[in-house]
Amino acid sequence: MIMGELQSLASSGLPEALVNALTLAVAARPQEKAPGHYELQGEEVFMNVMQFATQPPEQKKAELHEQYIDIQLLLTGEERILFGVAGSARECEEMHHDEDYQLCSRIDGEQSMVLKPGMFVVFMPGEPHKPGCIVGTAGEIKKVVVKVRASLLTA
């Protein structure tokens, strides 16, 4: 997991493929888009724009991925994300290979972070994360999740 802010993206130390993906997403102006799926570089890099109310963490499940890196960028509101290191997901359901996600009920050694607008977090394959959790009281958020095929880091 890597956390950062858009304003310091150039000096973030992220691999070039991730900086490029975030730059493409920001250039597509997700704050002006309706919720939905938007291709940036075909199936190699795309973004999902989302808008929803945050929920208590006990009402949500953690997710993890095999094929894609998640870059979650908060556009509006505040969001708590619970997360763990690779291998810490427990009580997992079956992997949905076609959609590249697996849901899990528990994260061993769970950690927590709060995102504010302009902040992003990168989750590598296998790192469980539970986004969209409340900060204080429930509130509406808008975010973009940039999906980057993990093989782009080794290409």
N, C-alpha and C positions, 0 to 999 in steps of 0.2 A: 504494500500500500504506500502510495506517495501522495502527499497533500501539497497544494500550492495555491497561488493566486494568479489570475490572468495578467495583472499588471506587472508581474515579475516572470512571465513565461519565458522570455528570452534567456534569463539567467537561472532557470529552474533546474538545469542539469538533466532534464528528461531526454530520453533518446529522440533523435531527429524525427522518427516516424510518428511519435506521439505529439511532439510539438506541431508537426505538419497537420495532423488530424485535428487537433484543437484549433489551429489557425483556420483550417477549412470550415470547421463548424461555426466559429465566430463570424467569419466572413459571410456565411449563409444567413446571418441575422435571425437566429432561432427565437429571440425575444419577440419577433414580429410574426412568427409562424404559429399556425394552429397546431394543437397536439397531433402527432403522427410520425410516420417513418419517412426519412429523407435520405436518399443516397448522396454521398459525397464523392466516393470513388468506387462505384458499384457495390459489390458485397465485401470488398476489402475494408472500406471505411464508410460508415453510415451513421446517422444520428436519429435518435428517438426523442422528440419533443414531448414533454409531459406536463400536465397541470392537474394538481389534486390536493386534497386536504391531508395534512399529516395525521398520523394515528399513533396511539400508544404502542410501544414495541411488542407488548405481549399479544397484540392483535395481528402481528405480521410474522412472516417467515423470512429467514435469510435465504439468499440466492448465491449461486456460484456458477462459473462458466468454465468450459474447457478450451474452446476455439478462439474466443474473443477477449480482449482487454476492455474493461469498462472505464471510461473517463466520465465521471459525473460532475457536471458543472451547474451550480445553482444560479438561476437568473433572478428570482424574486423570492422573498420570504426567508424563513430560517428552517433548517432541517438538521435533525440528529441522525447520524448513521452509526449503527453498531457494526463491528467487524472483528475479524480474527485473522490469524496467520494461515497460510496454506496448511491443510490437513487438520484444521480445528473444527470443521463442520461435523455435527452429530445429528443422529435421528433424521437421516436424509431420505427423501423420496427418490423415485427413479429419475435417471438423467433423461432429459428430453433432447436428444442429440440434434434433431432437425432445427430446433429453436435455440440450442446451446444454453440450456439452463437446468439447474437442479435446485429444488427447494429443500431447506433443512429447518428443523425446529429449534436447534440449539447450536451455540458456538462456544467451544471450550475457551476459557481465558478471554472472554468477550471484552472488547475495548469500545470506546465511544468518542465521537468527535461531533462538533457542531459546524455546519457550513453556513456562511452568510453569502449574499450575492457577490459574484466575482470569484468565489473560491471553487476549486476543483479537487477531486480526489481520484486517483488511479488505482483500480483493483486489477491485479494480474489474475490469469487463470488459476483456479483452485482456491482463491482467497474469498471466504464467505463474507457477505455484507448484507445488512438489513437497512436499506435506505427508507426515507419518508417517515421517520419517527418524529414525534412532537418534541418541541423545545418549550417547556413551560405549559402552554395550552395549545390546542390544535390550531393550525392556521393553513392558509392556502399557499402553495409554492408552485413555481414554474421552474423547470429544469430541463437540461438537455443531457442525454446519455449518449456519448460518442463511443461507438463500437469499432474497435480496431482489430483486424485479424492478427492474432498473436504471431503468426509466421512472418509478418512484416518486420519484426524485430530481428529475425535471424537471416533475413534475405540480404 
